[in-house]
Amino acid sequence: MNNSVIRVGIVEDETLMRSMLESTLAAEPGIQVVHSVPGVAEAKLVFTPGSVDIALLDVHLPDGNGVSLGVRMQHDDPNLAIMLLSSEDVMGLFTSVQKEAPRPWSYLSKRSSFARDVLVRAIITTAQGQTVIDPYLVQRSEPRYGSAVADLTPAQFGVLRLVAEGLSNQATAEQLGINTRSVESHLKSIYQRLGIDGDGSNRRVAAVLAFIEQTGRQWRT
Protein backbone atom coordinates (compact mmCIF):
# COMPACT_ATOMS: atom_id res chain seq x y z
CA MET A 1 0.00 0.00 0.00
CA ASN A 2 1.18 3.52 -0.81
CA ASN A 3 2.14 5.11 2.52
CA SER A 4 0.65 8.51 1.67
CA VAL A 5 -2.51 7.69 -0.31
CA ILE A 6 -5.00 4.84 0.03
CA ARG A 7 -6.32 4.00 -3.44
CA VAL A 8 -9.93 2.84 -3.38
CA GLY A 9 -12.06 1.01 -5.91
CA ILE A 10 -15.87 0.89 -5.58
CA VAL A 11 -18.27 -1.67 -7.05
CA GLU A 12 -21.83 -0.62 -6.19
CA ASP A 13 -24.90 -0.81 -8.43
CA GLU A 14 -27.06 1.75 -6.57
CA THR A 15 -26.29 5.09 -8.17
CA LEU A 16 -27.02 7.22 -5.11
CA MET A 17 -25.02 4.96 -2.83
CA ARG A 18 -22.08 4.92 -5.22
CA SER A 19 -22.22 8.70 -5.54
CA MET A 20 -22.28 9.09 -1.75
CA LEU A 21 -19.23 6.85 -1.36
CA GLU A 22 -17.37 8.71 -4.08
CA SER A 23 -18.08 12.19 -2.70
CA THR A 24 -17.35 11.22 0.91
CA LEU A 25 -14.03 9.61 0.09
CA ALA A 26 -12.99 12.23 -2.45
CA ALA A 27 -13.20 14.86 0.30
CA GLU A 28 -10.98 12.85 2.63
CA PRO A 29 -7.23 13.66 2.62
CA GLY A 30 -5.11 10.60 2.01
CA ILE A 31 -7.81 8.67 0.14
CA GLN A 32 -8.20 8.54 -3.64
CA VAL A 33 -11.08 6.90 -5.50
CA VAL A 34 -9.47 5.25 -8.54
CA HIS A 35 -12.37 3.14 -9.84
CA SER A 36 -16.12 3.39 -9.30
CA VAL A 37 -18.31 1.03 -11.30
CA PRO A 38 -21.82 -0.50 -11.03
CA GLY A 39 -21.17 -4.19 -11.57
CA VAL A 40 -18.94 -7.22 -12.03
CA ALA A 41 -18.53 -6.81 -15.79
CA GLU A 42 -17.25 -3.24 -15.43
CA ALA A 43 -15.02 -4.22 -12.51
CA LYS A 44 -13.31 -6.89 -14.62
CA LEU A 45 -12.45 -4.25 -17.19
CA VAL A 46 -10.91 -1.62 -14.90
CA PHE A 47 -9.54 -3.39 -11.84
CA THR A 48 -6.03 -4.74 -12.42
CA PRO A 49 -3.57 -6.12 -9.85
CA GLY A 50 -1.97 -3.21 -8.03
CA SER A 51 -4.39 -0.56 -9.30
CA VAL A 52 -6.04 -0.10 -5.89
CA ASP A 53 -5.21 -0.84 -2.26
CA ILE A 54 -8.76 -1.63 -1.15
CA ALA A 55 -11.95 -2.61 -2.96
CA LEU A 56 -15.40 -1.73 -1.58
CA LEU A 57 -17.74 -4.37 -2.93
CA ASP A 58 -21.53 -4.50 -2.73
CA VAL A 59 -22.53 -8.08 -1.91
CA HIS A 60 -25.56 -8.10 -4.23
CA LEU A 61 -24.84 -6.94 -7.78
CA PRO A 62 -27.03 -7.19 -10.89
CA ASP A 63 -24.56 -9.44 -12.72
CA GLY A 64 -23.03 -11.39 -9.85
CA ASN A 65 -22.04 -10.86 -6.24
CA GLY A 66 -19.31 -9.03 -4.40
CA VAL A 67 -18.09 -12.07 -2.48
CA SER A 68 -17.19 -14.08 -5.57
CA LEU A 69 -15.75 -10.96 -7.17
CA GLY A 70 -13.63 -10.26 -4.09
CA VAL A 71 -12.30 -13.83 -3.99
CA ARG A 72 -11.29 -13.60 -7.65
CA MET A 73 -9.74 -10.15 -7.26
CA GLN A 74 -7.75 -11.14 -4.20
CA HIS A 75 -6.58 -14.32 -5.93
CA ASP A 76 -5.11 -12.10 -8.67
CA ASP A 77 -3.76 -9.58 -6.15
CA PRO A 78 -3.11 -11.10 -2.67
CA ASN A 79 -2.16 -7.66 -1.34
CA LEU A 80 -5.61 -6.25 -2.12
CA ALA A 81 -7.77 -5.43 0.90
CA ILE A 82 -11.50 -6.17 0.60
CA MET A 83 -14.44 -4.55 2.38
CA LEU A 84 -17.94 -5.88 1.75
CA LEU A 85 -20.97 -3.59 1.78
CA SER A 86 -24.49 -4.90 2.30
CA SER A 87 -27.93 -3.85 3.47
CA GLU A 88 -28.47 -7.38 4.83
CA ASP A 89 -26.75 -9.59 7.40
CA VAL A 90 -24.26 -11.74 5.48
CA MET A 91 -22.04 -12.45 8.48
CA GLY A 92 -22.12 -16.21 7.91
CA LEU A 93 -20.89 -15.85 4.33
CA PHE A 94 -18.34 -13.26 5.41
CA THR A 95 -16.97 -15.57 8.09
CA SER A 96 -16.58 -18.50 5.70
CA VAL A 97 -14.52 -16.38 3.29
CA GLN A 98 -11.99 -15.51 5.99
CA LYS A 99 -10.72 -19.09 6.17
CA GLU A 100 -9.49 -19.02 2.56
CA ALA A 101 -8.62 -15.35 2.08
CA PRO A 102 -4.90 -14.46 1.78
CA ARG A 103 -5.64 -11.16 3.53
CA PRO A 104 -8.37 -10.32 6.10
CA TRP A 105 -11.65 -8.88 4.83
CA SER A 106 -13.91 -6.32 6.48
CA TYR A 107 -17.67 -5.92 6.49
CA LEU A 108 -19.68 -2.70 6.75
CA SER A 109 -23.42 -2.25 6.42
CA LYS A 110 -24.68 0.37 4.01
CA ARG A 111 -26.46 1.96 6.93
CA SER A 112 -23.18 2.50 8.80
CA SER A 113 -21.32 3.65 5.70
CA PHE A 114 -23.34 6.84 5.68
CA ALA A 115 -21.43 7.89 8.81
CA ARG A 116 -18.27 9.49 7.43
CA ASP A 117 -16.07 8.72 10.43
CA VAL A 118 -17.14 5.05 10.46
CA LEU A 119 -16.57 4.64 6.73
CA VAL A 120 -13.17 6.36 6.69
CA ARG A 121 -11.94 4.54 9.78
CA ALA A 122 -13.00 1.21 8.31
CA ILE A 123 -11.17 1.89 5.05
CA ILE A 124 -7.97 3.02 6.75
CA THR A 125 -7.95 0.12 9.21
CA THR A 126 -8.75 -2.47 6.53
CA ALA A 127 -6.06 -1.09 4.22
CA GLN A 128 -3.60 -1.56 7.10
CA GLY A 129 -4.36 -5.27 7.17
CA GLN A 130 -6.91 -5.40 9.97
CA THR A 131 -10.47 -6.74 10.05
CA VAL A 132 -13.34 -4.34 10.74
CA ILE A 133 -16.87 -5.46 11.54
CA ASP A 134 -19.92 -3.25 11.21
CA PRO A 135 -20.47 -1.41 14.52
CA TYR A 136 -24.24 -1.84 14.22
CA LEU A 137 -23.77 -5.61 14.44
CA VAL A 138 -20.86 -5.56 16.87
CA GLN A 139 -22.85 -3.67 19.49
CA ARG A 140 -25.61 -6.28 19.23
CA SER A 141 -23.25 -9.21 19.65
CA GLU A 142 -23.31 -11.43 22.72
CA PRO A 143 -20.97 -14.34 23.53
CA ARG A 144 -22.14 -17.84 22.68
CA TYR A 145 -22.54 -20.04 25.74
CA GLY A 146 -19.50 -22.17 26.42
CA SER A 147 -17.20 -20.24 24.06
CA ALA A 148 -13.81 -18.80 25.01
CA VAL A 149 -15.17 -15.32 24.36
CA ALA A 150 -17.87 -15.99 26.96
CA ASP A 151 -15.09 -16.42 29.54
CA LEU A 152 -13.82 -12.88 29.01
CA THR A 153 -14.54 -10.37 31.73
CA PRO A 154 -17.05 -7.59 30.89
CA ALA A 155 -14.15 -5.14 30.58
CA GLN A 156 -12.24 -7.42 28.23
CA PHE A 157 -15.32 -8.06 26.11
CA GLY A 158 -15.91 -4.31 25.90
CA VAL A 159 -12.39 -3.78 24.60
CA LEU A 160 -12.73 -6.62 22.08
CA ARG A 161 -16.00 -5.14 20.79
CA LEU A 162 -14.32 -1.82 20.01
CA VAL A 163 -11.31 -3.52 18.43
CA ALA A 164 -13.76 -5.42 16.20
CA GLU A 165 -15.17 -2.07 15.09
CA GLY A 166 -11.69 -1.07 13.94
CA LEU A 167 -10.80 1.32 16.75
CA SER A 168 -7.14 1.80 17.61
CA ASN A 169 -5.88 1.32 21.16
CA GLN A 170 -5.94 5.09 21.66
CA ALA A 171 -9.49 5.44 20.34
CA THR A 172 -10.60 2.46 22.43
CA ALA A 173 -9.11 4.04 25.53
CA GLU A 174 -10.86 7.33 24.84
CA GLN A 175 -14.17 5.57 24.24
CA LEU A 176 -13.94 3.66 27.52
CA GLY A 177 -12.42 6.46 29.58
CA ILE A 178 -9.26 4.53 30.42
CA ASN A 179 -5.60 4.84 29.43
CA THR A 180 -3.90 3.02 26.57
CA ARG A 181 -1.85 0.89 28.96
CA SER A 182 -5.08 -0.53 30.34
CA VAL A 183 -6.25 -1.34 26.80
CA GLU A 184 -2.94 -3.05 26.04
CA SER A 185 -3.22 -5.04 29.28
CA HIS A 186 -6.77 -6.10 28.42
CA LEU A 187 -5.69 -7.16 24.93
CA LYS A 188 -2.84 -9.24 26.32
CA SER A 189 -5.30 -11.03 28.61
CA ILE A 190 -7.78 -11.46 25.74
CA TYR A 191 -5.14 -13.10 23.55
CA GLN A 192 -4.17 -15.45 26.37
CA ARG A 193 -7.77 -16.43 27.14
CA LEU A 194 -8.50 -17.04 23.46
CA GLY A 195 -5.29 -19.01 22.97
CA ILE A 196 -3.95 -16.61 20.34
CA ASP A 197 -0.22 -16.50 19.59
CA GLY A 198 1.76 -14.48 17.04
CA ASP A 199 2.68 -10.85 16.55
CA GLY A 200 0.51 -7.85 17.39
CA SER A 201 -1.15 -7.41 14.02
CA ASN A 202 -1.95 -11.08 13.48
CA ARG A 203 -3.21 -11.49 17.04
CA ARG A 204 -5.54 -8.54 16.63
CA VAL A 205 -7.06 -10.03 13.47
CA ALA A 206 -7.35 -13.46 15.10
CA ALA A 207 -9.13 -11.92 18.09
CA VAL A 208 -11.67 -10.19 15.85
CA LEU A 209 -12.31 -13.40 13.93
CA ALA A 210 -12.82 -15.22 17.23
CA PHE A 211 -15.28 -12.50 18.22
CA ILE A 212 -17.25 -13.07 15.01
CA GLU A 213 -17.29 -16.85 15.31
CA GLN A 214 -18.05 -17.02 19.03
CA THR A 215 -20.81 -14.43 19.31
CA GLY A 216 -24.38 -14.25 18.13
CA ARG A 217 -26.22 -11.18 16.94
CA GLN A 218 -29.52 -9.95 15.63
CA TRP A 219 -29.99 -7.83 12.52
CA ARG A 220 -32.61 -5.16 13.04
CA THR A 221 -33.93 -2.91 10.31
C-alpha positions in Angstrom: 0.0 0.0 0.0 1.2 3.5 -0.8 2.1 5.1 2.5 0.7 8.5 1.7 -2.5 7.7 -0.3 -5.0 4.8 0.0 -6.3 4.0 -3.4 -9.9 2.8 -3.4 -12.1 1.0 -5.9 -15.9 0.9 -5.6 -18.3 -1.7 -7.1 -21.8 -0.6 -6.2 -24.9 -0.8 -8.4 -27.1 1.7 -6.6 -26.3 5.1 -8.2 -27.0 7.2 -5.1 -25.0 5.0 -2.8 -22.1 4.9 -5.2 -22.2 8.7 -5.5 -22.3 9.1 -1.7 -19.2 6.9 -1.4 -17.4 8.7 -4.1 -18.1 12.2 -2.7 -17.3 11.2 0.9 -14.0 9.6 0.1 -13.0 12.2 -2.5 -13.2 14.9 0.3 -11.0 12.9 2.6 -7.2 13.7 2.6 -5.1 10.6 2.0 -7.8 8.7 0.1 -8.2 8.5 -3.6 -11.1 6.9 -5.5 -9.5 5.2 -8.5 -12.4 3.1 -9.8 -16.1 3.4 -9.3 -18.3 1.0 -11.3 -21.8 -0.5 -11.0 -21.2 -4.2 -11.6 -18.9 -7.2 -12.0 -18.5 -6.8 -15.8 -17.2 -3.2 -15.4 -15.0 -4.2 -12.5 -13.3 -6.9 -14.6 -12.5 -4.3 -17.2 -10.9 -1.6 -14.9 -9.5 -3.4 -11.8 -6.0 -4.7 -12.4 -3.6 -6.1 -9.9 -2.0 -3.2 -8.0 -4.4 -0.6 -9.3 -6.0 -0.1 -5.9 -5.2 -0.8 -2.3 -8.8 -1.6 -1.2 -11.9 -2.6 -3.0 -15.4 -1.7 -1.6 -17.7 -4.4 -2.9 -21.5 -4.5 -2.7 -22.5 -8.1 -1.9 -25.6 -8.1 -4.2 -24.8 -6.9 -7.8 -27.0 -7.2 -10.9 -24.6 -9.4 -12.7 -23.0 -11.4 -9.8 -22.0 -10.9 -6.2 -19.3 -9.0 -4.4 -18.1 -12.1 -2.5 -17.2 -14.1 -5.6 -15.8 -11.0 -7.2 -13.6 -10.3 -4.1 -12.3 -13.8 -4.0 -11.3 -13.6 -7.6 -9.7 -10.1 -7.3 -7.7 -11.1 -4.2 -6.6 -14.3 -5.9 -5.1 -12.1 -8.7 -3.8 -9.6 -6.2 -3.1 -11.1 -2.7 -2.2 -7.7 -1.3 -5.6 -6.3 -2.1 -7.8 -5.4 0.9 -11.5 -6.2 0.6 -14.4 -4.5 2.4 -17.9 -5.9 1.8 -21.0 -3.6 1.8 -24.5 -4.9 2.3 -27.9 -3.9 3.5 -28.5 -7.4 4.8 -26.7 -9.6 7.4 -24.3 -11.7 5.5 -22.0 -12.5 8.5 -22.1 -16.2 7.9 -20.9 -15.9 4.3 -18.3 -13.3 5.4 -17.0 -15.6 8.1 -16.6 -18.5 5.7 -14.5 -16.4 3.3 -12.0 -15.5 6.0 -10.7 -19.1 6.2 -9.5 -19.0 2.6 -8.6 -15.4 2.1 -4.9 -14.5 1.8 -5.6 -11.2 3.5 -8.4 -10.3 6.1 -11.6 -8.9 4.8 -13.9 -6.3 6.5 -17.7 -5.9 6.5 -19.7 -2.7 6.8 -23.4 -2.3 6.4 -24.7 0.4 4.0 -26.5 2.0 6.9 -23.2 2.5 8.8 -21.3 3.6 5.7 -23.3 6.8 5.7 -21.4 7.9 8.8 -18.3 9.5 7.4 -16.1 8.7 10.4 -17.1 5.0 10.5 -16.6 4.6 6.7 -13.2 6.4 6.7 -11.9 4.5 9.8 -13.0 1.2 8.3 -11.2 1.9 5.1 -8.0 3.0 6.7 -7.9 0.1 9.2 -8.8 -2.5 6.5 -6.1 -1.1 4.2 -3.6 -1.6 7.1 -4.4 -5.3 7.2 -6.9 -5.4 10.0 -10.5 -6.7 10.1 -13.3 -4.3 10.7 -16.9 -5.5 11.5 -19.9 -3.2 11.2 -20.5 -1.4 14.5 -24.2 -1.8 14.2 -23.8 -5.6 14.4 -20.9 -5.6 16.9 -22.8 -3.7 19.5 -25.6 -6.3 19.2 -23.3 -9.2 19.6 -23.3 -11.4 22.7 -21.0 -14.3 23.5 -22.1 -17.8 22.7 -22.5 -20.0 25.7 -19.5 -22.2 26.4 -17.2 -20.2 24.1 -13.8 -18.8 25.0 -15.2 -15.3 24.4 -17.9 -16.0 27.0 -15.1 -16.4 29.5 -13.8 -12.9 29.0 -14.5 -10.4 31.7 -17.0 -7.6 30.9 -14.2 -5.1 30.6 -12.2 -7.4 28.2 -15.3 -8.1 26.1 -15.9 -4.3 25.9 -12.4 -3.8 24.6 -12.7 -6.6 22.1 -16.0 -5.1 20.8 -14.3 -1.8 20.0 -11.3 -3.5 18.4 -13.8 -5.4 16.2 -15.2 -2.1 15.1 -11.7 -1.1 13.9 -10.8 1.3 16.7 -7.1 1.8 17.6 -5.9 1.3 21.2 -5.9 5.1 21.7 -9.5 5.4 20.3 -10.6 2.5 22.4 -9.1 4.0 25.5 -10.9 7.3 24.8 -14.2 5.6 24.2 -13.9 3.7 27.5 -12.4 6.5 29.6 -9.3 4.5 30.4 -5.6 4.8 29.4 -3.9 3.0 26.6 -1.9 0.9 29.0 -5.1 -0.5 30.3 -6.2 -1.3 26.8 -2.9 -3.0 26.0 -3.2 -5.0 29.3 -6.8 -6.1 28.4 -5.7 -7.2 24.9 -2.8 -9.2 26.3 -5.3 -11.0 28.6 -7.8 -11.5 25.7 -5.1 -13.1 23.5 -4.2 -15.4 26.4 -7.8 -16.4 27.1 -8.5 -17.0 23.5 -5.3 -19.0 23.0 -4.0 -16.6 20.3 -0.2 -16.5 19.6 1.8 -14.5 17.0 2.7 -10.8 16.6 0.5 -7.8 17.4 -1.1 -7.4 14.0 -2.0 -11.1 13.5 -3.2 -11.5 17.0 -5.5 -8.5 16.6 -7.1 -10.0 13.5 -7.3 -13.5 15.1 -9.1 -11.9 18.1 -11.7 -10.2 15.8 -12.3 -13.4 13.9 -12.8 -15.2 17.2 -15.3 -12.5 18.2 -17.3 -13.1 15.0 -17.3 -16.9 15.3 -18.1 -17.0 19.0 -20.8 -14.4 19.3 -24.4 -14.2 18.1 -26.2 -11.2 16.9 -29.5 -10.0 15.6 -30.0 -7.8 12.5 -32.6 -5.2 13.0 -33.9 -2.9 10.3 
